Amino acid sequence: MTAKAKTVLITGANRGIGAAMEGAFHSKGWQVISCMRKLTDQARPTEPGQRLSIRLEMDVTHQAQIDEVAKFLNENNVTLDVLINNAGIFPEPTDMSFRNLDLNWFHEAMNVNLVGTIRVTKTLLPLLAKSQNPRIVNLSSGAGSISQRSGRRYCYGASKAALNHFTRGLATELKPEGITVVALSPGWVKTDMGGSEADLEPESVGTSIEQTVQSLTLRQTGRFLDRLGNTGTYSW
Ligand SMILES: NC(=O)c1ccc[n+]([C@@H]2O[C@H](COP(=O)([O-])OP(=O)(O)OC[C@H]3O[C@@H](n4cnc5c(N)ncnc54)[C@H](OP(=O)(O)O)[C@@H]3O)[C@@H](O)[C@H]2O)c1
């Protein structure tokens, strides 16, 4: 791997917004480390002169796999500039009423959307330390807003609200070290999770997020951004 290339690691990069971000970052010359639960055999071809991108197996609920990724990156002397915690699930049927909730959906949502992000961040944090502009981007959602709470989405919404809480805390703690931490909501995107009625195409969202991440600095740490990097679209 090229030691000086800007490097981004994306979780859940095999489909949806994660795959779109992989494409967007790759096309802008980033070194992309795409992590996914099951490796696909359609690795993005690296043309001569392009920075090497790589796909690694990582389930965000499996600490041993996250450790393996960290070991591989350490052995290859990789410095991460950006960690994008994108992997996420929406376990409950949309609009499920409180009385019909299965408590397992809470466990699943928390384990992937909150604790998965924490596991990955805790394990990979040392790899960000050497970057000139280290950034952690947690994919959040308007459903995680408490002040703009609407609809049901109890399990997913609670997990994203907790993720927002974690994001603010981590931003405060890591600011003195120069590490930027933000929550970013992509908007309503046509993916397996967002559904076909959504108003945004994953490719355009991937492009917007790359631009936002590219210009992200410590001045924005602790903010809840939209895909274009604006604050104010979403409230905590
Ligand atoms: N789409 C929207 O409208 C929307 C809106 C707001 C926020 N978001 C957020 O944006 C992120 C991406 O959403 P999306 O729409 O692209 O969802 P998606 O199409 O359902 O894709 C989810 C991705 O997360 C991966 N994933 C799930 N559990 C995982 C685990 N345990 N370990 C590793 N990867 C795992 C999936 O991998 P598998 O293929 O292995 O399942 C898949 O790659 C999520 O955090 C979501 O909450 C999406």
The ligand as an ORCA input file, in Angstrom:
! r2SCAN-3c Opt
* xyz 0 1
  N     -30.777      4.751      3.172
  C     -31.196      5.782      3.905
  O     -32.178      6.463      3.537
  C     -30.478      6.161      5.176
  C     -30.941      7.268      5.876
  C     -30.293      7.669      7.034
  C     -29.196      6.964      7.476
  N     -28.760      5.873      6.807
  C     -27.587      5.166      7.334
  O     -26.601      5.009      6.334
  C     -25.867      3.789      6.554
  C     -25.917      2.942      5.292
  O     -27.276      2.666      5.009
  P     -27.752      2.000      3.634
  O     -28.982      2.695      3.253
  O     -26.627      1.883      2.679
  O     -28.174      0.555      4.180
  P     -28.178     -0.856      3.442
  O     -28.381     -0.691      1.996
  O     -29.149     -1.689      4.210
  O     -26.690     -1.385      3.687
  C     -26.273     -1.618      4.990
  C     -24.806     -2.017      4.954
  O     -24.396     -2.262      6.318
  C     -23.804     -3.556      6.352
  N     -23.929     -4.198      7.640
  C     -25.041     -4.510      8.343
  N     -24.719     -5.154      9.463
  C     -23.366     -5.262      9.473
  C     -22.440     -5.839     10.346
  N     -22.811     -6.464     11.464
  N     -21.120     -5.755     10.043
  C     -20.706     -5.137      8.920
  N     -21.535     -4.598      8.023
  C     -22.869     -4.669      8.311
  C     -24.539     -4.343      5.273
  O     -23.800     -5.505      4.966
  P     -24.519     -6.900      4.497
  O     -24.702     -6.789      3.013
  O     -23.549     -7.937      4.906
  O     -25.826     -6.989      5.227
  C     -24.567     -3.308      4.169
  O     -23.330     -3.235      3.530
  C     -26.516      3.125      7.767
  O     -25.786      3.408      8.932
  C     -27.898      3.765      7.823
  O     -28.440      3.754      9.113
  C     -29.366      5.451      5.653
*
